[in-house]
């Protein structure tokens, strides 16, 4: 059985959580609690391109918010 996250010809979603982290998700799978769909269903290539374009800061939102708070003190 092949990995559904690695199927080049599969259909995918892009998910995001409250920490503004992204996930590539197979379109057939139920979206897990705590995640929301922001794109799809699309090709794997389109979803990966969207993630690469939009997830420019890999730090969780809570971490960069705390760093900004400390810097402003």
Buried (B, 14 or more C-beta within 10 A) or exposed (E): EEEEEEEEEBBBBBBBBEEBBBBBBBBEEEEEEEBEEBBBBBBBEBBBBBBEEEBEEEEBEEEBEEEEEEEEE
